[in-house]
Amino acid sequence: MFKGKCKQVYIVDTPSDRRKGRSNIQYGISEVRFYKDPFLIIFSIIFVSQIVIIGTSVVTGKSGFSLTPYRNAFVALVVCLVFAVQLASIHRVQSQIPLRLKAILAFNTFFASFMALVGAALEWPLVYQISTLIYLLANILVFFSSSSIFSSSFYSPKGTHHRLVFVVFLGLFSVLIEYIVPVGKMDEQLRRVLIVLGLCCLSKNKGTAILGIILIALGLSELDQITRSTIIYFVTAVIAILYLKNYAGKSIFLISLFFLVCIIFWNSIDIEFLSQNRRILQLKQIMEGERYISDIVAFRQRIDEAEMVITAREESDSLFVTFFGFGNGATLDMAWGIDAAVTNNAFLGSRSVHNIHFLPFAYLYRYGWIGIIFLIVVVFHVLANILKFRRYASDRDIFSYFFFVYPLCSIAYSSSASNHFITDFMNYVCFAYCFIYFRKFEKNSTL
């Protein structure tokens, strides 16, 4: 591991540096210590949450979506505690954080507090007010702390292999728990991280390809647990990595081959063993003209939620609500809901449902047009980062690939499952990395 103070150097090498074979670490950039690594901290907390949820399931007798609030609450509280302590322990934080980042963080902290006051004034359920505020503050803490760490330290090739081995080790434990404990089930986010990181490993040399195959195998360890999120993350990551590797022609071929395999799989294989076989069968029936898309319960539920959001905003007839929404903890009365997965698993019952599936409508309802602007900015930056990173992708570390690809996968999935966007704290580790990465590149290019 690399010790000592970080020299005044930058992460990104110039093209001439790469031609001469000089690496980042040769310039004296300190290595991120394992116990301070934001990625490993978040990953470890997610792993521990799997064990906690198993215990919660045994005690409460609940299962499936009804356990999600307990899982999210545990992860958010632990993340807040760990990153608050970590941030307090970082020396000279004020000198490490750029002024622009301080301004962004100050605005987000103010906005989160302001939305909490709006939610309190409108008397939304207290549990949702508190949980939403904790999620927002946890994201701010993760982003702030991660930015502080990445400003002065980074990943070395040696450290990368150590981290991958650690992730494989926890992944194996998770699979063992899944097989040994009757109610055990690998955390869905843990599965997604394993798959995306595994695909990033495959994009590098043969040494990491073996670890990549192991990670993907762990992520897909149970075929009957493959869900829509797993498929979306896998496909989005593959397309993004192919783009970053400049495999334009190969991308078209491989994507075409992928869809050909899907067609063969679609028509020739019995898909009843998949956990999502009901949704796949419904989609197949729509494509074959056997039923209409409006007949699909899950889709109809999401459309009805969107219509309720629009109606609530129109009935409020308030300029404040138009721009700032209904605040933290805002709920909808879905006693009429046709999707039992929503009405039966709501934490406070069907008359106070906090989860609005479509991400834009969830933010429009809670934060108004300000929330929509925030989403547009986030999506723009994620796409722009991918485009900018492509020029240097061939020389980057595996974790650099992960930090740029993962948010794209998250947004692709969260577009129809908004709850995952605000509770996926790994996104804000990625955002911090990307921010510092390009800031250091911009400074380096001026030298």
N, C-alpha and C positions, 0 to 999 in steps of 0.2 A: 504494500500500500504506500502511497505517496504522502509524506508528512511535511510539516513546515508551512511557512506562510506562502500564500499565492503570489507569484510575481505579477507585475503589471503587464500582462499579455492577454491575448484574446483567443477565443475558442477556435475560430474558423481560420484555416490556413488560406493563403493566397494561392492562385494557380501555380505560380512559380515555386512556392514551397512544396506543393504536391509533386511537381515534376522532379524536384530535387530529392524527393523521398523523405522530407522532414515531417514529423508528426506533431500533433498538438502537445502531447505529453512531454516531448523533448524540450519544449519551451518552458516547462516548469509549472504547468497548470496543475493545481493540487487535485487529488482524487477525492470524490465524494465518499465520505466514510459510510459504512454500511448502516450504522445506527442513526445516521442523519439522512439517508437516502429517501426522498419522498415516495419514490415508486415502491421500494421494498416495504416501507411503512404502511402504505395504503393496501398493498397486496397482502401483507400479514394480517392486517385488521379484517379484511374480507374473509381470509381463511378462518380466523378465530370466530367470526360471525356465523360461519357454517356450524361450528360446534355449539354455539349459543342457541341457534335456532333449533337444533336437534333437541336440546334440553327444553326449550320453550314448547316445542311440539309435544313432548312427553308430558309436561306439566299441564298445559292448557287443553290438549287434545285437538288442537287446531292443525290445519295443514294447508298447503297450496298458497293461494293469494292472500288468505287471511293472516299469514305469518309475515307478510311483507312489511307492514308498519313496524313490527317489533325488530325486524332485521335492520331496516333503515334507521330507526331510532338508536339502536345500539351502535351501528357504524358511525353515525353522525356525532354522537356524544364522545365516543373514543377518539375520533378524528379531531374534534374540537380540543379535547384535553391534551392529546399528544402534540399537536401542532402549535398550540398555545405555549406549552412548555418549551418546545423546540425554538419557537420564535423568540421567547424571552431569553434563551440561552445563547442566541447568536450575538456575537460581539460586533460592535460598530455597524449595526443594521442601517442606521440613518445614512452612513457613508456608502453602503453597498447598494442601496436602492435608488435608481434614477428618479429625478423629479417627476417625469411624466408618469411613472408607475405609481409614485406616491399620490399623484392627483387622481389617477384611476381608482386606487384603493380607497381614498378618502370619499370619492363620489359614491362608490358601491356600498361603503359602510353607512353613509348618510341615507342612501336610498333604501337599504334594507331596514334601517331603523324607522324611516318615514313610513314605509309600507306596513311596518308592525303597528305603528300608531293608527294608521287608517283602518287596519283590520280590527284593532281594539275599539275604535270609535263606532264601527259598524256592528260590533258585538258578534263576530263570527265565533264558532266553537274555539274555546281557549286552547285545546290540545292541538288543533291545526295551526293556530296563530304561533304557538311556541315552537312546534316542529318545523314550520316553514322558516321561522327566524333562525333556528339552529342550523338548518341546511344552508341558508345563505351565509351565515357567519362562518360555518365550517369551510365553505368554498373560498371565502375571502382569506381565512387563515392559511389554507393550503396554498393558495396562489401567492400570498405574501411571503410565507416561509420558504416555499420552493424557489421563488425568485431570488431570495437572499442567498440561498445555498448555491444555486446555479450561477450567481454572479461571481463567485470566487472559486468554484470547484466544478469538476465535470467527471465524465467517465473515461477510464483508460481501457485499452484492450484487455489487460489482465483482469481488471475489475469487472469487465463485462462478462467474462466467462464465469467468474465467481458468482455473479448475480444470477446468471442463467441456471447454474447448478442449484442455487438456493431455491429458485422458482420451481424447478423440476422436483426438488425434494418435497416442497409443500404440496405440489400437485399430486405427487404419489400418495402422500398422507391423505389428501382429500378424497382420492379415489378409493383408498383402503377404507376410509370411514363410510363412503357410499356403499361399499360392498358388505361391510361387517355389520353396521348399525341398520336395523330394519327400517327406521324412519329417516335414515341418512340420505342426503341429496346434496351434490356439489352445488355451491353457490353459483347462480347464473352468471354473475359478473366475473367470478373467478374463472369460469369456463371461457368467457369471452376474451379475457386478458390472455389466457394460455394460448388460445387459437391465434389471435392477432400477433402476439410475440413469436409464436412458432412460425408463422408465415414470414415474419421479418427475418428470422434466422435462416430460412430457406433461401432468402434473397442474397445471402452473403456467400462465404466460402464453404468448402465441404466439411470443415471441422464443426462449424455451427449448424450445418444442415442436419446432422444427426440429432443434435439437441432440439432442433426445430421439429423434426418428425416426432420426437418423444413428447414435446409440448402439445402438438396438435392431437396426437393419440390420446393424451390425457384429457384434453378438452372435449374430445369426441368419445370418451371412454364408455358411455352408455348410450347406445343408439335410441333407446326409448326415451331419453331425456333431451334429444336434439329438438330445440324449439325454434320458433320464428326468429328470435333474436340471434341465435347461434348461426343460422343460415345467412341472415343479413350481414352480420359482422364478417363472416367468412368471405362472402362474395365481394363486399365492399373493400375489404383489405386486399384481396387478390387483385382487383382492378387497380387500386391505388398503387400497390407495389409494382405492378407491371408498368404503370405509367411512370413511376419514379425511376425505374431501371431503363427507361427509354426503349422499351420493347414494343414499339408501335405496331409493327407488322405481326410480331409474335402475339401481341395482346389480342388482336383481331382473331387470329387463329385459335388461341387458347379459349377465348370467350365463346367463340362459335362452337368449339369442341365441348365446352362446359354445357351449353344449352342443348347440344346434341345428346349428351349423356343424360341430361334432365328429361328429354323427350323419351329416350329409351327407358329410363327408370320409371317415368310417368305411366307408360303404357304396358310395360312388361313385368314390373315387380309389384308384389303385394305390399302395399304401404301401410297395412293395418298396424304394424309393430311400432310405427313412429308415434310420439306423443302428440304430434300436430296433424295426425292423419285426417281428423275431421275437417280442419281448415284446408288441407291440400285437396281433399275430395270435393269440398265445396267450390274451390277455385277451378278444379277440373270440370265440374258440372257447369259452371258459368261459361268457361271457354268452349264447351261443347254445346252450349245453348239449352241445357236441360233446366236451368233456373236463372233468375235475374239477380243482379248484385244486391238489389234492395231487399232480397229475401234473406241475406246473410245476417244473422243476429248481431255479431260483433261489429260489422260495418254499419248496420242500421243504428246501433247504439251510439257510435261515434258521431254519425251525422246528426242524430237527435241532440247530443251534447252541444255540438256546434250551434245548432239552431237555438238552443236554450241560452247560450252565451249572447248571441246577437239580440234575442228578445229581451234579456235582462238589461243589456246596455241601452236599448231603445226605450224601455220603460223607465229607466232611471232619469232620463232627460236631464242629465247633469254634465256640464262641461268638464268638471273635475274627473268624473268617472271615465269620460271619453279619453282623457289624456293619461290618467293614473290608475284606472281600474278600481276594483273593489278591495284591494289590499290583501295582506297575508291572511291565510285561513279561510278565504272565500269558498263557499260550498254551493252545491246545486241540489235541489230536491228531485231525486230520481226514483221516487216510490213507484212511478209508472214504468220504470226501465224494463226493457225486454231481455236484457242480458243478465242472467242470474249470477254470472261471475262478478259483475259489478255490484248489483243490489245485495247479494248475500254476503259478500266479503268486505263491504264498507265498514270501516272501524267504528263509526258512530251510527251505523244503520243507513238505509237507503234514502232517508230524508235529508241527510247531511253528507253528501258525497263530495270529497275534496279533489279526487283525481279526475281530470278532464283529459282524455286520451290524446287528441290532436294537439301537438305542442304549440302552434301559433294561437289557437283558441284558448289554451290554458293561460298563456301569458297575456293575451288580450283581456281575458276576464279578470285576472289578478292585478295586472300592471298597466292596462290600457295600451295606448299607442307607444308609450315609453318602452313597454315590454317588447312590442313588435320591433321597434328600432334596435333594441338590444340584441334580439335574435338575428336580425339582418346583419348587424355588425359582426356578431360571432361567426355566422355562416360565411360571410365575406372573408374574414380573416383566416378561417380554416382552409377555405379553397385557395386563397392567395398564398398562404404558407406552403401548401402542397406545390403550387406552381413555382414559387421561388426556390423551394428546397430541391426541386428536380435537378437544378444545375450542379448540385454538390452531392447528390444522393450516392453516387458510386464510391465516394470516399468517406462516407459517414459510418458511424457506429450503429450497431443493431438497435440500440435504444433510441437513437435519433430517428430511425425509421418508425419505431413504435410511437414515439411522441407526436409525430406528424400525422400518422395514419389513424391512430386510435380515435381522436376526436371526430374525424370524418365518419367512421363507422358508428360512433355514438349518436351523431346527429341523424344519420340515415335511419337508425332504429327508433330513436326518440321522437321522430316526427309523428309517429302514431302511438307513442307510449311515453307521454311527457314526463311522467314521474321519474323515469330513469335518467333524464337529463340533469335534474337538480340534485339527485342523490348519487350520481356517479362522480365521486370526488377525484377519480383518476384523471378526468378531463382537465381539471385545474392544475394538476401537476404538468400535464402536456402543454397547456396554455402558457404556463410560466417558462417552461423550457424553450418553447418557440419564441417567446418574447425576448428572452435573454440571448438566445442563439443569434437572431438577426441583429440585435443591438450590438453584439460583439463583432459581428461581421461588418456592420456599417462603420464601426470605429476602426477596425482593422484595415478596411479599404482606404481610409484616409491617411494611413501612415506612410 
